[in-house]
């Protein structure tokens, strides 16, 4: 109950508020650590690895403001804007009858299909380095490079990059002629499961499986 409404009163806690919250937290720290009552609060927090209570509430307040209330924070705190954050999608992404069929999803090694001349292979990847996060996919037809796509992402996780690459690959495959069979190779099982789940919370996959043609495969 202490954190209730913290987004309204703990965005910028005053010194008096910090002292009050510290006095509330101190008995719990003493009970958990079993230390002497004369031990300073700061030392208890350091020993237990528990941050000051006002910092925890301030973090919750800032997170609630920018993520749930969609209110921008001052530039001296962060330059991330509410619209830059991925919102969890809710509800059914598509009708269950439009889900990918089991034969369209494979968790086995797809190397055996690479040499087949009747399949267009699309390889996706997402990665993170000290220079940032990136997503890409490339298309091979008859072992010949045919097309590639790449993008640099800001403040994203590798998982988001993997899903972005898969999403773009799906769009590319959906525009291919019906007589072409394509196989999208993904090295992340979680991405496959997220793309095929009827209640995926990722916005990219609220409507994607129905973009697959009947002869397209994910694996």
C-alpha positions in Angstrom: 0.0 0.0 0.0 3.0 2.3 0.6 3.7 2.5 -3.2 0.1 3.3 -4.1 0.0 6.5 -6.1 3.8 6.8 -6.0 3.8 8.0 -9.6 2.1 11.1 -8.3 4.0 11.8 -5.2 7.4 10.2 -5.6 8.7 11.4 -9.0 10.9 14.0 -7.2 10.9 13.1 -3.5 12.0 15.8 -1.1 14.7 15.4 1.5 12.0 15.1 4.2 10.3 12.3 2.2 13.5 10.5 1.8 14.2 10.5 5.5 10.6 9.4 6.3 10.9 6.5 3.8 14.3 5.5 5.2 12.9 5.3 8.7 10.1 3.1 7.4 12.6 0.8 5.7 15.1 0.6 8.5 13.2 -1.9 10.9 12.8 -4.3 8.0 16.5 -4.1 7.2 17.4 -4.8 10.8 15.1 -7.7 11.0 16.4 -9.3 7.8 20.1 -8.8 8.5 20.0 -9.5 12.3 22.5 -6.6 12.7 22.9 -4.4 15.7 20.4 -1.5 16.1 23.3 0.9 15.9 24.3 -0.2 12.4 23.7 2.8 10.0 20.9 2.3 7.5 23.2 2.9 4.5 25.4 0.0 5.6 22.4 -2.3 6.0 21.3 -1.4 2.5 24.7 -2.1 1.2 25.1 -5.4 3.0 21.7 -6.7 1.9 21.9 -5.3 -1.6 18.6 -3.5 -1.1 18.5 0.1 -2.6 17.0 2.9 -0.5 13.2 2.8 -0.5 12.8 6.3 -2.0 14.9 5.1 -5.0 12.7 2.1 -5.5 9.5 4.1 -5.4 11.0 6.8 -7.6 11.9 4.1 -10.2 8.3 2.8 -10.0 7.0 6.3 -10.4 9.0 7.0 -13.5 8.2 3.7 -15.0 4.5 4.1 -14.4 4.6 7.6 -15.8 6.3 6.9 -19.1 5.1 3.3 -19.7 1.5 3.3 -18.4 0.5 6.9 -18.3 2.5 7.7 -21.4 3.9 10.9 -19.9 7.3 12.1 -21.0 10.0 12.4 -18.4 12.4 15.4 -18.2 15.3 15.2 -20.6 17.9 15.2 -17.8 16.4 11.8 -16.7 16.0 10.1 -20.1 15.5 11.0 -23.8 13.2 8.0 -24.4 9.7 9.0 -25.3 6.5 7.1 -24.5 6.0 6.3 -28.2 9.4 4.7 -28.3 8.3 1.9 -25.9 6.8 -1.3 -27.0 3.3 -1.8 -25.5 2.1 -5.3 -24.7 -0.7 -6.3 -27.0 -3.8 -7.9 -25.4 -6.5 -10.2 -26.6 -6.4 -12.6 -29.5 -4.0 -11.6 -32.2 -5.9 -13.5 -34.9 -8.8 -16.0 -35.1 -7.7 -19.5 -34.1 -8.7 -20.8 -37.5 -6.1 -18.5 -39.1 -3.2 -19.8 -37.0 -0.2 -21.4 -38.6 -0.7 -25.1 -39.2 1.7 -27.5 -37.4 3.3 -28.4 -40.8 4.3 -24.8 -41.2 6.3 -24.7 -38.1 9.5 -26.7 -37.5 11.9 -26.7 -34.5 14.3 -29.0 -36.2 17.5 -28.0 -37.9 16.6 -26.6 -41.3 20.0 -27.3 -42.9 18.6 -30.2 -45.0 16.3 -27.8 -46.9 19.0 -25.3 -47.8 20.3 -27.4 -50.7 16.8 -27.8 -52.2 16.3 -25.8 -55.4 12.5 -25.6 -55.1 12.7 -23.6 -51.8 13.6 -20.0 -51.3 15.5 -19.7 -48.1 15.2 -16.6 -45.9 17.7 -16.2 -43.0 16.9 -13.8 -40.2 19.0 -12.5 -37.3 19.1 -10.0 -34.6 22.2 -9.0 -32.6 23.6 -6.4 -30.2 27.1 -5.0 -30.0 28.7 -2.0 -28.4 27.5 0.0 -31.4 23.8 -0.8 -30.9 21.1 -3.3 -31.8 20.5 -4.5 -35.4 18.0 -6.7 -37.3 18.4 -8.2 -40.7 17.4 -10.9 -43.1 18.7 -12.2 -46.4 17.1 -14.2 -49.2 18.8 -17.0 -51.2 17.4 -18.5 -54.3 19.2 -21.6 -55.7 22.1 -20.8 -53.4 22.4 -17.3 -54.9 22.0 -14.2 -52.8 18.8 -12.4 -54.1 17.9 -9.8 -51.5 18.8 -8.4 -48.1 17.3 -6.1 -45.6 18.8 -4.6 -42.4 18.0 -1.9 -39.9 19.6 -0.4 -36.8 17.4 -0.3 -33.8 17.6 2.1 -30.8 17.2 1.0 -27.2 15.9 -2.5 -28.1 16.6 -6.0 -26.8 18.1 -8.8 -29.0 14.7 -10.6 -28.7 12.9 -7.5 -30.1 15.5 -7.4 -32.9 14.9 -11.1 -33.7 11.1 -10.5 -33.9 11.6 -7.4 -36.1 13.7 -9.4 -38.5 11.2 -12.1 -38.6 8.3 -9.7 -39.1 10.0 -8.0 -42.0 10.8 -11.5 -43.5 7.2 -12.5 -43.2 6.1 -9.3 -45.1 8.7 -10.1 -47.8 7.6 -13.7 -48.1 3.9 -12.7 -48.3 4.5 -10.7 -51.5 6.2 -13.6 -53.3 4.3 -15.5 -56.0 2.0 -18.3 -54.8 4.0 -21.0 -56.7 7.1 -20.2 -54.6 7.7 -22.1 -51.4 9.8 -20.2 -48.9 11.4 -21.2 -45.6 12.3 -18.7 -43.0 15.3 -19.8 -40.9 15.3 -18.5 -37.3 18.0 -19.3 -34.7 15.8 -18.3 -31.8 13.1 -20.7 -30.6 11.4 -18.0 -28.5 10.8 -16.0 -31.7 9.2 -18.9 -33.4 6.9 -19.5 -30.4 6.0 -15.8 -30.1 5.1 -15.5 -33.8 2.9 -18.6 -33.8 1.0 -17.9 -30.5 -2.6 -16.8 -30.8 -2.2 -14.4 -27.9 1.2 -13.0 -28.6 1.9 -9.8 -26.6 4.2 -8.5 -29.2 2.6 -5.8 -31.4 4.5 -7.0 -34.5 2.6 -10.3 -34.3 -0.9 -9.2 -33.5 -1.7 -9.9 -37.2 1.2 -11.6 -38.8 0.6 -15.3 -39.3 -2.2 -14.5 -41.8 0.4 -12.8 -43.9 2.0 -16.2 -44.6 1.0 -17.9 -47.7 -0.2 -21.4 -47.5 3.0 -22.7 -48.9 5.3 -20.6 -46.7 7.2 -22.3 -43.8 8.7 -21.1 -40.5 11.5 -23.0 -38.9 
